[in-house]
Amino acid sequence: MLTQLPGSVYQIAYLVPDLEQAARHWAKLTGAGPFTAFPHFEFVDPHYHGKPAPIDLSIALGFSDGLCIEIMQQHDERPSVFQDWRVEKGYGLHHVATLAEDFPAALDQWNADGAPTVFEAGFGADTRLAFLDTRESLGCYLEVVEYTEFVRGALTGLREANEGWDGQEVLRSFGA
């Protein structure tokens, strides 16, 4: 059962050089997993600083009890919220994420509070996300994810996989 509520931090995310190696490391060190990989994740209409920004990014999601762990690997060097962070800060913590039932209102509020939107895109079943520049206040980006039935179902499934996980098959492909 998913316990995160909209507005709370439900995820911490890391930029890594090797998705498979990072998943194995997280599982061994913390028991997080299993991780579900989304190779070459396809964002819908991605924009970085207001300009079209297609990128080649793979992600994997897994849970450690109630916390979602995301690991991300960018395969190209095109400018993005991920690549520019890697060049500036290196690999490691990239963002924390929150869920928003009223996505436009949440973005408006964060923007008004001094956290500008730097990346916007869609994914899945008509779901939107945005990265806000909270590097000065939080030390990393803040990702706001629209809390749709699609997201609720996906996160619940990933959490349930962690609850019954035997430690085997650390990295699974989506749909497998």
N, C-alpha and C positions, 0 to 999 in steps of 0.2 A: 504494500500500500504506500502510495506517495504521500509524504508528510509535509512537503514544502508548501508554503502559502505564497501567493503572489505578493511581491514586495520584499520577500526575504531572499537572502543569498542561498541559492540551491546548488551552485556549481563553482568550482575553482578550476582554472584551465592553464595548461602549460604548453609552451612552444618547445618542440623537441626536434633533434636532428634525425631520429629514427623511431617511427611509430611502434614497430614491433618490439624493439629493445626497451623502449620506455614503458610499454604495457607490462612486459615481463618484470621490469624493475619495480614498478608500482605494486604489482601483485605480490612479489616476493617480500618487499619491504613493509607494506602496509596491509596486505590482504585485499586490496581493492581489486574488483573484477567481478565476473569476466568483462573484458572490454569488447564492445561491438564496434568494428571498424567500418567506416564509410569512406572507401577509397575514392580519391578524386571527386570529392563532394561537390555537387553542382549547386551553387547559389543561383537564385533567380534575380536578374537585374542588379548585380552588385555595383555599388558606387562608393568610391573612396575619395573623400574631400570633394564630393559633388560630381566626380567624373567617373565614367564607366571603368570598372576595375575587375576584369575577369582574372581569376587566379587558379592555379592548380594546387589544391589543398586536400589533404586527407586528414580525417579526424577519427578518434575513437573515444567512446564514452563508456564509463563503468562506474559502479557505485562502491563506496566505502561506507557501509551502514547507510545513513541518510544523506550523505554528501555525494553529489555527482562529480566525478573527476573526468575532465576532458583533456586529451592530449592531441596536439595538432602538428602536422608537418607540411610545410609549404615546399612543393617540388620545383618551383620555378623562382626566378628572381624579380618578377614583376613587382612594382610598388604596390604595397597593400598594408593594411593595419598589422599584419603579421610580419612581413618582410622588413618593414621599416623599424619595427620593434626589435627584431633580431639584429639588425645592423647597429642600432643604438644601444641595446641592452644585452644582447646575446640570448641564449636559450634559458628557459625557466618560466617562472610565473608570468602570465600574460594578462589574464583578466579574471574577474569574478562575474557571476551572472545572476540576474534576478528575472522573475517572471512578472509580466504585466497583463492584466485582463483588458485594460483600456490602453492599448499601445500608444496611440497618438497623444493622449493626455499625459502618459508617463514620460514620453520624450519631451513634450512641451515643458513639463515641470523640471526635469533634469536640465534641459537647456537653459531655462530661466534661472536655475540655481548655479549656473556657471560651468556646466559640463556639456560642451558642444558635441554634436553628433559628427563622427569622423568616417563611419562606414555604415552603410545600410544595404540590406538585401532581403530576399525572401527565400523560403525553402519549403519542402514538403507540401502539405495540403494548404496552400494559401496562408502560410505563417510568415511573419516578418521578424527581423532582428535588427539591432543597431548596436554599434560600439560607440560609447561615449568617452570623451577624453577626461578621465578622472585621475590621470597619472600624478598630478600634483597633490591631490587630496587623498587618494587611496593607494598610490604607488603603482597602480596598474590601470588598465582599462576596465570599464563596466560594460558588460553586455546586457542588453534588455531584450528579452525574448517574449514574443506575444504568446500568452497562455491560452492556447486553443485546445480543442478536443484531441487533435493530432499530437500535440506536445504532451498533454496529460497522459495519453495512452502510451506514447513512446517512453516517457520517463518511468511510468509505472512498470512497464515490461522490463526495462533495464534494472530497476530496483529489485523486482522479483527474481531476476536472474542472479543477483548478488545474494539474496536471502537463501537460495537453495544451492549455491555454488560449492563444488567440492575441490576447487583449486586447480582443476585440470582445464585444458583448453582456454588459456588465458586470453587469446585474441581470436575473436570470431568475426566473420564477415557478415555484414547486414544481409538479411534474407536467407542466411544459411541455416 
